[in-house]
Amino acid sequence: MSDTRDGGHVPEPAGGQFPTRPSAGTPALAPWRHRIPRRMIIACAVICAACVAISLLALSLGDYPLSIPEVVSALFGDQGFATTVVTQWRAPRVVAGLVFGAALGLSGALFQTLTDNPLGSPDVIGFSTGSYTGVLIVTTLGATSAASTSVAAVVAGIITALVIYLLAWRGGVQGFRLIVVGIAATAMLTAVNTFLLLRMRTEVAMSASIWGAGTLSLVSWAKLTFAMPAAALLVACTVLLARPLRQLELGNDTALAHGTRVESSRLAILVVGVGLVAVVTAAVGPIAFISLSAPQVARRLARSAGIPLLTSAFTGALLLVGADVVAQHLTTNPIPVGIVTIVIGGAYLLALLFREARSL
C-alpha cells in the first residue's frame, strides 16, 4: 500500500510502481512509437488498392488484350499463351514499376525530411544525374554489361552524394545549403553527360539517350534479380534509420538531447537515399520527379505533420505504374516513362513554386 498526503491509502498497481508522467519539457514521442494514425492507415489501404487496380489494368493492355479475369487466371494458373504474355512479358515491367516507384518515393521522403524542404529531392539535388554520369563513363569505356552499369551507377551516385555533402559542410549540413549546392552540381553533371554523349558513337549515344530518359521497356526478370534484393536491403536500412530521422525532424539540439548522433545519422540517411536512387537508375535509367512529388502527395493524403515514409513509398509505386501505363498506351508509339513523369512533375513543380510565391 502507498500513503497519500492526507493519510489515506490507494492501491499500488501491478509491478509495484506508479506510472510516471512526462515532464513539461519532454516531447511526447511515445505515440509515434506505438500507434499509427488512422488516417495514414486508410491512405495506405486506398493507395494499395489503387496499385492493384492499375497493375491489373497494365497486365491486361497490349497487342494481345486480355480481360481482368483472364489476367487473374493467367497469374494463378496455366492458361497457355496468356500465361506467357502476363508472367513473362508484362509482369516484369509492372513489378519494376511498383518496386522502383516505391524506392523513388521513399528516397524522396528521406531527402525532403532531411532538408526540411519540398524541393529536397534526389533528382533536383543531383544524385540521379551523378548515377547517370557513372553509367555513361563505363559505357564510353566499352563496358555495357548489366553488372558494370549497375555498379557504376551505385558508385557514382554515392561519390556524387559525398562530394555534395562535403561542399555543403559548414560545421554541419543545413538543408537549404545542401539543395543549393546540389542544384549547382546537377548543372555541372548535366554538362558532363552531354559531353560524354557527344563523344560516343551515334548508335551508342542514341541508345544511351533513350535509356537516360528513363524507360521500363528493357526490364526483365534477370535484370530484377539484382535490383530487388538491393532495394529490399536499402528498405531494411531505412526502417533502422526511421527513429533517428524523426529525431532530426525535431531539430539538432533536441536530437542531441535524445542521444542521436546528428551528423553520422544524417550521413547514413544520405547514403541510403542515394542508394535507392542509384539502384533504380542502374536498372531503368534516371526517372525524374517521382521522388519530388510522391512524398508531398503522400503527406497530404495522410494529413500528417511530417512526411510519412510508408505512404510515400506506396504513392511512388502508384505514380510510376500509372505513368508507365500512360507512356505505353496513351500515344500511338510508346514513349519512355521518364518523359511522362517529367511532364507530370514539371506541372507539379510549377504549382509548388506558385504556392510558395503566394505565401511570401
URNOR-V397423 format. One record per helix or strand of 3 or more residues. SS is the DSSP state (2 for helix, 1 for strand). FROM is the first residue (numbers start at 1). LEN is the number of residues. If there is no record, write none. Layout:
BEGIN
SS|FROM|LEN, SS|FROM|LEN
END
This chain:
BEGIN
2|30|5, 2|38|23, 2|68|9, 2|81|35, 2|122|4, 2|127|14, 2|146|22, 2|175|25, 2|202|11, 2|221|29, 2|252|6, 2|262|23, 2|290|13, 2|309|21, 2|337|23
END
